[in-house]
Amino acid sequence: MKKMYFLKGMLLAFIFFQFFSCTNEPLTGEFIQDEQNDAEVGQFIAQIAGQEFIAASTSATMTTDNKLVITGSKPGGEDIVLSITDAAVGTFSLTTGGTNENAGAYFDGSINTLPYLSAQALGGSGQLKITELNTDAKTVSGTFSFVGYRIKVDENGDPILDGNGDPVLESIEISRGAFNAIDYILDDTGGGGGGNNPENEFFAKVDGVDFIADTISVTEPMVGDVHMIKIEARNAERQLMRIDVPRSLGVGTFDMVRISDGTKLIALYNAAGGAENLTSNPGTITITEFDLEAGVLKATFNFTGTDPLNQLPDVVEVTEGSFTVYFEGVPGANNTFTANIDGAGYAPDDIVVESSVVNQFPRLTITTTKDDKRMVLTFPLTVTEGTNYEMGTEVVVGDEIVATYTPMVGTSITYVSSPGNLLITSYDLANGIIEGTFSFTGRDASGQDPTIYQITGGEFLIVLP
């Protein structure tokens, strides 16, 4: 199987924050472009607010239409991501805005999952210089620096607003950035429409007029730590319709959001040459097939497109939407979960996978239901492959592992793991898949009910959201 490579954090073209009128926190220090490359071969380095950043791992992807994405990563979710269209030896502005889609982003791994962006409308700016692009060896070298802004959040992850109700921005300076002979891979996973890939289908009506796709692009970005499926369709008039679907969503009917950080279910419409994206407000999608192993996504959708910040009067009604798109599947990527309850088999009808952050610990929660029964397993994503962990009875610090069983939802109490064990058998970050086995004894946490349930033979394979 050809290994999947995901573009880290590159839904940056979808920057709704450009419409905000925000309170900016001043950036201290002088912004200096330094083109000296101090990186060693294979190294990615920078100064972040004056502190040294040396990436523990690097990746770079070049699409068939010369879009280059370079990522330098450190443990804990700290990433610098650079995106360049029409990549070649030369100097590029990272000041995102207008027709310039080049961008710099910095994810700091904190509770604020939004990246600092080099968006002009936010006050950001930047520059990247590609000094060498070796198409034979598939390596790239260069220097960069940028100033990034993002919305500030409180300890609960909610946006902080000023006295006028506008979001407060915070900024950071990335300077002395350099990468030296970073290997890149060619990404040809994007699908096409028309004569490029007739299997992909996309149709909708915009204010009652047929939107017939002339080209269809299907890509699989990774935004922060969230895997996405991005579908872009353009018609002969160059009108754009786009739908972002979290890869962990599954089959069912779901509501779309109006504003996204790149990790949410959302749709947008842009008229040919339109200056603004009109986003789903409201919108729904019904997914009838989402096979991650075969790489098939089928759905119908409708949405009302409006200015996400209600500053423009434009409104469009998108109806009768439908698509069938194909992407590169990953063998064994469909979610599975089984266990035995007092010796009887438990194979749930529904598996819901959600991510969260508790005291800066990223967590995964698997909620399963079978008739009236419910079983939940939650653990931190800091677990490691091959390690056996003991379970607890509640999540307090954020690094606990807890399982629960409810024999009759809405009627019976929930029995918690006391004791229990979890073994991570595989942790495939490249493809976003985690596998494990588990067992636990379910008890009443209050100690009043003497009933116990023995959960044995638990196994799961989960695609990370």
Phi, psi and omega in degrees: 000138175288130183292140179276135174238127185255143178278112188285112171074020189255056160256037187288342177294342183264063186260093179288341185294347180295344182271348187287145166254103193243167173267117183269136170275130186296144176270122180275154179087167182261134180278116185238131174275118180242115186263009178285129181264103181262004183282145173281168180301128181082004186257151177230119186225164175190173169247124180248111185051038178086355180260142184292134175238116174238114185295136175282334177213152179227155174209153176212142182228134176241122178278171182293341176257028171065033169269122185251130175235124180241132182231130170247126188236146171236158177302149179093008176086015180272116185225147165245128183236130180239133181232128182228129172270151180052051184296137178193172175296127182154184183251134185233141173280133174263008181281089187294132177157153182063232179273355181273111180263357177297145186206153169239142180219146177228119174261123185265359177076013181270187178295337176278104185281351178285141177276158165286128185241146179273045184278129183299319183295338178270349185108001182282164178197168178172172181211143176228137179238118174271114183266337178208133176226097185267102184285342177281309179278348183056059175229157180220141179228152177174184179229160181200162170198147177200160172251126182243148177234153173207168176285134179279142180234163177270188184293345177265000181085009180270144180300141175269129183250152176273188183296339179267002181083011179266148179296143175269135180259150170234154187230163177209151180249125175252115184231168177052033178286142180203148173219140190230114177053049176284129177292138172236156179243153177274126181256114178239030182279345180294136179272166178234169177244179178059234183282347183286314181206089186294348180291327179288135181229141180207131179209149173196172172242134177247110186052041176085354181260134182300131171255103182255116186292130174268324174224146178228126178244130178237115179234166186232072181288163171238116184254115190062244176244020184252125177277135184232158167245122181246123182246122178236127179236135175235143177261184183296336178274005179068019170289145185244136168231136185221142177227127176256125184236120174300135185294340182267008190294312179087187181274140178146185178253131187224149176274142176272159177257167182268323180230135184229149171269012181101356183244008185247161175286119184205152175233154176215157175228137176227121177294158181303118182076009181294141182278342185232151172268129175263121190252164187296114182203081001269184176195151177222154175225139174245111181268119181262339176209128177217084185259102182288337179282316179276341181077050182231133177226119178236137183198162168240155185203159173212145173201155171262122182266122178224165173298125185300339180248012175057033178262345179240147184278351186300135178218135173230149176251116178257117184231167176054030180288141176203150175205154168228117183230157184236140178221173183285115180283164179239118180307131179076020187271353179283139182298133174225151182201124177219158176195174173241135177247109186050041176090346181267139183293142178233108178237100188294151174277336186223133178233119179245127182245125182227148175248154179204175177230125177237115181051045178070007173268116174292136186230156176238133177236126179250115180249122183238148177224145175218108187056241179266000183270148177220136175230134183233136175231127180225137182204160179284149178279009173274002177296158182235152181295137177085003182256138178260129184241144174274145179269157174242191184254345179201160178263116181239299181285319182124344181257012181280157176245123186224140173233149178223156175223129177242110185291333178212101184300131179090348181238308184269167175282171177259130181261132187254160184291118180198089359268190177189165181221145176230132176238121176275113184267337178205138180223091185261093183291325183301319181258359177068043182234135177230135181234152178191173174233157182203162172204151177198160172259121181271122180230158172290121183297333180279345180081003183277325180264120183282354182298137175231153176235134178259112178259117184230165175062026181290135177219147177209151169225118189233135171275124184293138179289000000 
